[in-house]
Amino acid sequence: MMNICRVSLFSLLLLLGSNVNAQWFDAKGRAPIANNDKDIARNMAVQDALKHALLFTGAQVSSISNLTNGLLSTDRFEVRSHGSVRNLQLISEDTANGVMVVHIRVDIVPSKTMCKSSELIKLVAMTNFPLRYRNQAANGAIFNIGAQAANQLFDKMSSHEGNFRVTELFPIAQKFNQSNQPFSIDDNQQVPQQLLAQQADSQYLLTAEIEDLSIAKSTSKWLGLLTNSPIREFTISFTLFDGLNGEKVWNKRYSTRAPWTFKKTQRVDTASHSFWQSPYGASINNQLANVLNDIDDKLQCINVKGNVIKVDSDHLTVNLGKRNGIKMGDSLNIYHLTTFTDNRGIIRQSTTINPTKFLVKELYQNHLKAQPDDDILYGDIQNDALVVVAP
């Protein structure tokens, strides 16, 4: 009866936020039972499990306090978090060999508050930028502007020092239909975001589409003796995908306009210095600089994630390394994507945290080897399991 009441109270606990874009996490926590006091052990085990779930979202946890009999008695737990706890359920508890083990399910919603910047580096791959309306490029024959704009942004990102590094610019242009399924405009074949990110060994894939290159008619002044340069539009929409699961994590449209100072019949070389120094090219470059800053802000609060690429009897190999800023002795958490059915019959996705803690024992530029902290490999860890670097 006690456990049933406890689960009910957990399910009614609403702490912060009402955003529908929530994600459920299953986590287990453990704590030693000292002086046969199970209440204190339960409190400590719930704190341990909650920390695991919050750290996955980029939280900076200083303390979690005011728990009574395994329940948060107030909403005062000191967490600077990229996610807020909306619903917390105690699924089960067990004791064995003097240790209390609890299983919780927690509903975390995104927070719009700023978070502490991570020192670790996320890796981003890119594709070229296709034109939505190719006929708009006829004036000046700037049909290659998508590829050249992508080169300009790639160069900026290559010298950027911030929360991410660019790894590769794929010489393909992709469009995405309403269901966010990609296809190459060259051969109309689908190329999944995860596959491209995997080929570049990156955690994210950046794509874009140029939506508007239209040009207005020239206007005359001084009785038609002089003519103003026509104004040309440039509108581009960027999308950043999570390379591990293919989900869209960021999208933004940028728009600018500037005088088109080239002759009407001139074929303009969009790879030339003169084009990018022109008013129109310079205005595009200004927008690309804004893209750089916005992506940096977006990735600031997100922990570095990778995949298990090999499982051995006593260690794991992970596709993260020195270029991500990882150091010897860093701690890693392993997560498994699962599903469960709620009390309304709706299938929900959940992320189950593996109880094994891993430490980086061997470190290379593009990968690492990690061993269990207690030399015991718990749970069924498979290739492609999600790996998150603990802050």
C-alpha positions as CSV (number, residue, x, y, z in Angstrom):
1,M,0.0,0.0,0.0
2,M,2.9,2.3,0.9
3,N,4.5,1.8,-2.6
4,I,1.1,2.4,-4.4
5,C,0.6,5.7,-2.5
6,R,4.2,6.7,-3.3
7,V,3.7,6.1,-7.0
8,S,0.5,8.1,-7.0
9,L,2.1,11.0,-5.3
10,F,5.0,10.9,-7.8
11,S,2.6,11.0,-10.7
12,L,0.9,14.0,-9.3
13,L,4.1,16.0,-8.8
14,L,4.3,18.9,-11.2
15,L,7.4,21.0,-10.7
16,L,8.0,23.3,-13.7
17,G,6.7,23.9,-17.2
18,S,3.9,22.7,-19.4
19,N,5.7,22.3,-22.7
20,V,4.2,19.4,-24.7
21,N,7.7,18.7,-26.2
22,A,8.6,16.5,-23.2
23,Q,10.7,13.4,-23.2
24,W,10.5,10.5,-20.8
25,F,13.6,9.0,-19.2
26,D,13.9,5.8,-17.2
27,A,16.7,5.9,-14.7
28,K,18.0,3.8,-11.8
29,G,19.8,5.1,-8.8
30,R,21.5,3.3,-5.9
31,A,22.6,4.1,-2.4
32,P,24.0,2.1,0.6
33,I,21.6,1.4,3.5
34,A,23.4,2.7,6.6
35,N,22.1,1.8,10.1
36,N,19.2,0.0,8.4
37,D,17.6,3.3,7.6
38,K,15.8,2.6,4.3
39,D,14.2,6.1,4.1
40,I,17.5,7.9,3.9
41,A,18.8,5.3,1.5
42,R,15.7,5.7,-0.7
43,N,16.2,9.5,-0.7
44,M,19.8,9.2,-1.8
45,A,18.9,6.6,-4.5
46,V,16.2,8.8,-5.9
47,Q,18.6,11.8,-6.0
48,D,21.1,9.6,-7.8
49,A,18.6,8.5,-10.4
50,L,17.3,12.0,-10.9
51,K,20.8,13.4,-11.4
52,H,21.4,10.8,-14.2
53,A,18.3,11.9,-16.0
54,L,18.9,15.6,-15.6
55,L,22.6,15.4,-16.7
56,F,21.5,13.8,-19.9
57,T,19.7,17.1,-20.8
58,G,22.7,19.3,-20.0
59,A,21.9,20.2,-16.4
60,Q,24.4,21.5,-14.0
61,V,23.4,19.9,-10.7
62,S,24.7,21.4,-7.5
63,S,22.4,19.6,-5.0
64,I,19.0,17.9,-4.8
65,S,17.4,18.3,-1.4
66,N,14.2,18.1,0.7
67,L,13.2,14.6,-0.1
68,T,11.0,12.7,2.4
69,N,10.4,9.0,2.1
70,G,11.6,9.0,-1.5
71,L,9.3,12.0,-2.4
72,L,10.3,15.5,-3.3
73,S,8.5,17.4,-0.4
74,T,9.1,20.8,-2.0
75,D,10.1,22.1,-5.4
76,R,13.4,23.3,-4.0
77,F,16.1,21.2,-5.6
78,E,19.1,23.3,-6.8
79,V,19.6,22.5,-10.5
80,R,20.6,24.8,-13.3
81,S,19.1,22.7,-16.1
82,H,18.5,22.6,-19.8
83,G,15.4,20.6,-18.9
84,S,12.8,20.9,-16.2
85,V,11.2,18.0,-14.3
86,R,7.4,18.0,-14.9
87,N,6.5,14.5,-13.7
88,L,8.4,12.0,-11.6
89,Q,7.2,8.4,-10.9
90,L,8.8,5.8,-8.7
91,I,8.4,2.6,-10.6
92,S,10.1,0.2,-8.2
93,E,12.6,-0.2,-5.3
94,D,14.6,-3.1,-4.2
95,T,17.3,-3.9,-1.7
96,A,20.2,-6.4,-2.0
97,N,23.5,-6.8,-0.2
98,G,22.9,-3.6,1.8
99,V,22.1,-1.4,-1.2
100,M,18.9,0.3,-2.1
101,V,18.1,0.4,-5.9
102,V,15.2,2.5,-7.2
103,H,13.8,2.7,-10.7
104,I,12.2,6.1,-11.6
105,R,10.5,7.4,-14.8
106,V,10.9,11.2,-15.2
107,D,9.2,13.5,-17.7
108,I,11.6,16.3,-18.7
109,V,10.6,19.4,-20.7
110,P,13.0,21.9,-22.4
111,S,13.9,25.0,-20.6
112,K,14.4,28.4,-22.3
113,T,16.7,29.6,-19.6
114,M,20.4,30.0,-20.3
115,C,22.8,27.3,-19.2
116,K,26.5,26.9,-18.5
117,S,28.5,26.5,-21.7
118,S,30.1,23.1,-22.2
119,E,33.8,23.0,-22.9
120,L,33.3,19.9,-25.1
121,I,33.1,20.3,-28.9
122,K,30.2,19.1,-31.0
123,L,31.0,18.1,-34.6
124,V,28.8,19.3,-37.5
125,A,28.8,18.1,-41.2
126,M,27.2,20.1,-44.0
127,T,25.6,19.7,-47.4
128,N,25.3,22.2,-50.3
129,F,22.4,24.5,-50.5
130,P,19.9,23.8,-53.3
131,L,17.7,26.4,-55.0
132,R,14.0,26.2,-54.6
133,Y,13.3,28.1,-57.8
134,R,16.2,27.6,-60.2
135,N,14.8,30.0,-62.8
136,Q,15.4,32.9,-60.3
137,A,19.1,32.4,-60.8
138,A,18.9,33.1,-64.6
139,N,19.8,36.7,-64.1
140,G,23.6,36.6,-63.8
141,A,23.5,32.8,-64.4
142,I,24.3,32.3,-60.7
143,F,23.0,28.7,-60.6
144,N,26.0,27.7,-58.5
145,I,25.4,30.2,-55.7
146,G,24.1,27.4,-53.4
147,A,27.4,25.5,-53.5
148,Q,29.5,28.7,-53.2
149,A,27.4,30.0,-50.3
150,A,27.9,26.6,-48.6
151,N,31.7,27.0,-49.2
152,Q,31.7,30.4,-47.6
153,L,29.9,29.2,-44.5
154,F,32.2,26.1,-44.3
155,D,35.2,28.3,-44.4
156,K,33.8,30.5,-41.6
157,M,32.9,27.4,-39.5
158,S,36.4,25.9,-40.1
159,S,38.1,28.8,-38.4
160,H,35.4,29.2,-35.7
161,E,36.3,28.7,-32.1
162,G,33.2,27.9,-30.1
163,N,30.9,25.1,-29.1
164,F,31.3,23.2,-32.4
165,R,33.6,22.3,-35.3
166,V,32.7,21.5,-38.9
167,T,34.0,18.2,-40.2
168,E,32.9,17.9,-43.8
169,L,31.0,19.6,-46.6
170,F,29.2,17.0,-48.7
171,P,29.1,18.0,-52.4
172,I,25.4,17.2,-52.6
173,A,22.3,19.3,-52.3
174,Q,19.3,17.9,-50.3
175,K,15.7,18.9,-50.0
176,F,13.3,17.7,-47.3
177,N,9.7,17.0,-47.8
178,Q,7.0,17.7,-45.2
179,S,7.8,14.6,-43.2
180,N,11.5,15.7,-43.1
181,Q,12.6,12.8,-45.2
182,P,15.6,13.9,-47.3
183,F,16.3,13.3,-51.0
184,S,19.1,14.4,-53.2
185,I,17.9,16.7,-56.0
186,D,20.5,15.2,-58.3
187,D,19.2,11.6,-58.3
188,N,16.0,11.9,-56.2
189,Q,17.4,9.2,-53.9
190,Q,16.8,9.4,-50.1
191,V,20.0,10.0,-48.1
192,P,19.2,9.7,-44.4
193,Q,20.6,12.4,-42.1
194,Q,22.1,9.7,-39.8
195,L,24.0,8.1,-42.7
196,L,25.6,11.4,-43.8
197,A,26.5,12.3,-40.2
198,Q,27.9,8.8,-39.7
199,Q,30.0,9.1,-42.8
200,A,31.5,12.4,-41.5
201,D,31.8,10.9,-37.9
202,S,29.7,13.9,-36.7
203,Q,26.9,14.4,-34.2
204,Y,25.0,16.9,-36.4
205,L,24.1,17.6,-40.0
206,L,23.4,21.1,-41.3
207,T,21.3,21.6,-44.4
208,A,19.8,24.6,-46.1
209,E,17.6,25.7,-49.0
210,I,17.8,29.0,-50.9
211,E,14.2,30.1,-51.2
212,D,14.3,33.4,-53.0
213,L,16.8,35.0,-55.5
214,S,14.2,37.2,-57.2
215,I,15.3,40.6,-58.6
216,A,13.3,43.7,-58.9
217,K,13.3,45.9,-62.0
218,S,15.7,48.9,-62.2
219,T,14.3,52.3,-61.3
220,S,15.3,55.5,-63.2
221,K,16.1,58.9,-61.9
222,W,17.2,62.3,-63.4
223,L,14.7,62.0,-66.3
224,G,15.9,58.5,-67.2
225,L,19.5,59.6,-67.6
226,L,20.6,57.5,-64.7
227,T,19.4,54.2,-63.5
228,N,19.5,52.7,-60.0
229,S,20.8,49.2,-59.6
230,P,18.0,46.7,-59.2
231,I,17.5,45.1,-55.8
232,R,18.0,41.4,-55.4
233,E,16.5,39.2,-52.6
234,F,18.3,36.4,-50.8
235,T,16.3,34.2,-48.5
236,I,17.7,30.9,-47.1
237,S,16.3,28.5,-44.6
238,F,18.7,26.4,-42.4
239,T,17.9,23.1,-40.6
240,L,20.2,21.4,-38.1
241,F,19.6,17.6,-37.6
242,D,20.7,15.4,-34.8
243,G,22.9,12.9,-36.6
244,L,22.3,10.2,-34.0
245,N,18.5,10.0,-34.4
246,G,17.7,12.2,-37.4
247,E,15.5,14.6,-35.4
248,K,15.3,18.3,-36.3
249,V,16.9,20.3,-33.5
250,W,17.0,23.8,-35.0
251,N,15.5,25.7,-38.0
252,K,15.7,29.3,-39.0
253,R,15.1,31.5,-42.0
254,Y,17.4,34.4,-42.9
255,S,16.6,37.1,-45.4
256,T,18.5,40.0,-46.9
257,R,18.4,42.2,-50.0
258,A,21.0,44.4,-51.7
259,P,21.7,46.2,-55.0
260,W,22.6,43.9,-57.9
261,T,25.5,45.9,-59.4
262,F,26.3,43.6,-62.3
263,K,25.3,44.2,-65.9
264,K,22.1,42.7,-67.0
265,T,23.7,40.3,-69.5
266,Q,26.7,39.5,-67.5
267,R,27.4,35.9,-66.3
268,V,28.6,36.3,-62.7
269,D,31.1,34.0,-61.2
270,T,29.8,33.3,-57.7
271,A,33.2,31.8,-56.7
272,S,35.0,35.1,-57.5
273,H,36.4,37.6,-55.0
274,S,34.5,40.4,-56.9
275,F,31.2,38.7,-56.3
276,W,31.6,38.3,-52.6
277,Q,33.0,41.9,-52.3
278,S,29.9,43.3,-54.1
279,P,27.0,44.7,-52.1
280,Y,25.0,41.6,-52.8
281,G,27.7,39.1,-51.9
282,A,28.6,41.1,-48.8
283,S,25.0,41.1,-47.6
284,I,24.9,37.3,-47.9
285,N,28.1,36.9,-46.0
286,N,26.7,39.0,-43.2
287,Q,23.7,36.6,-42.9
288,L,26.1,33.6,-42.9
289,A,28.0,35.1,-40.0
290,N,24.6,35.3,-38.1
291,V,24.0,31.6,-38.9
292,L,27.4,30.8,-37.3
293,N,26.5,32.6,-34.1
294,D,23.0,31.1,-33.9
295,I,24.3,27.5,-34.3
296,D,26.9,28.2,-31.6
297,D,24.2,29.4,-29.2
298,K,21.9,26.4,-30.0
299,L,24.6,23.9,-29.3
300,Q,26.0,25.6,-26.2
301,C,23.6,23.8,-23.8
302,I,23.7,20.4,-25.4
303,N,26.0,17.7,-24.0
304,V,28.4,15.9,-26.4
305,K,26.8,12.6,-27.6
306,G,28.3,9.7,-29.5
307,N,27.7,6.0,-30.3
308,V,29.2,2.8,-29.1
309,I,31.0,1.4,-32.2
310,K,32.5,-1.8,-30.7
311,V,31.7,-3.9,-27.6
312,D,34.4,-6.0,-26.0
313,S,34.3,-8.1,-22.9
314,D,35.9,-5.5,-20.6
315,H,35.6,-2.2,-22.5
316,L,33.7,-0.2,-25.1
317,T,34.9,1.8,-28.1
318,V,33.1,5.1,-28.8
319,N,33.3,7.5,-31.8
320,L,34.3,10.4,-29.6
321,G,37.9,11.6,-29.0
322,K,40.4,14.4,-28.6
323,R,38.8,16.5,-31.3
324,N,35.7,16.7,-29.1
325,G,37.8,18.0,-26.2
326,I,37.5,14.7,-24.2
327,K,40.2,14.0,-21.6
328,M,41.6,10.9,-20.0
329,G,39.5,9.9,-17.0
330,D,36.3,11.6,-18.2
331,S,33.1,9.8,-17.2
332,L,30.6,8.4,-19.8
333,N,27.0,7.4,-19.4
334,I,25.3,4.8,-21.7
335,Y,21.7,5.2,-22.8
336,H,19.3,2.8,-24.6
337,L,16.2,4.0,-26.5
338,T,13.1,2.1,-25.5
339,T,9.3,2.5,-25.6
340,F,6.5,2.1,-23.1
341,T,2.7,2.3,-23.1
342,D,1.2,4.9,-20.8
343,N,-2.1,4.5,-18.9
344,R,-4.0,5.9,-21.9
345,G,-2.6,3.3,-24.3
346,I,-0.2,5.7,-26.0
347,I,3.2,4.4,-26.9
348,R,5.9,6.8,-25.6
349,Q,9.6,6.8,-26.3
350,S,11.9,6.6,-23.3
351,T,15.6,6.6,-22.7
352,T,16.9,4.1,-20.3
353,I,20.1,4.9,-18.5
354,N,22.6,2.0,-18.1
355,P,23.7,1.7,-14.5
356,T,27.4,1.1,-15.5
357,K,29.7,4.1,-15.2
358,F,32.5,4.2,-17.7
359,L,35.8,6.0,-17.6
360,V,38.0,7.0,-20.5
361,K,41.1,4.8,-20.4
362,E,42.5,5.2,-23.9
363,L,42.1,8.4,-26.0
364,Y,42.6,9.0,-29.7
365,Q,41.8,11.8,-32.1
366,N,38.5,10.3,-33.4
367,H,37.7,7.6,-30.9
368,L,38.2,6.4,-27.3
369,K,38.1,3.2,-25.2
370,A,36.3,3.2,-21.9
371,Q,36.1,0.7,-19.1
372,P,33.5,0.2,-16.3
373,D,34.3,2.2,-13.2
374,D,33.7,-0.9,-11.0
375,D,35.1,-3.4,-13.5
376,I,31.7,-4.9,-14.0
377,L,29.8,-4.5,-17.3
378,Y,26.1,-4.3,-16.4
379,G,23.3,-4.6,-18.8
380,D,23.1,-5.5,-22.5
381,I,25.2,-2.9,-24.3
382,Q,25.0,-3.1,-28.1
383,N,26.7,-1.2,-30.9
384,D,25.1,2.2,-31.7
385,A,24.0,2.6,-28.0
386,L,24.0,6.3,-27.1
387,V,26.9,7.7,-25.2
388,V,26.8,11.0,-23.3
389,V,29.8,12.7,-21.6
390,A,29.0,13.5,-18.0
391,P,29.6,17.3,-17.3
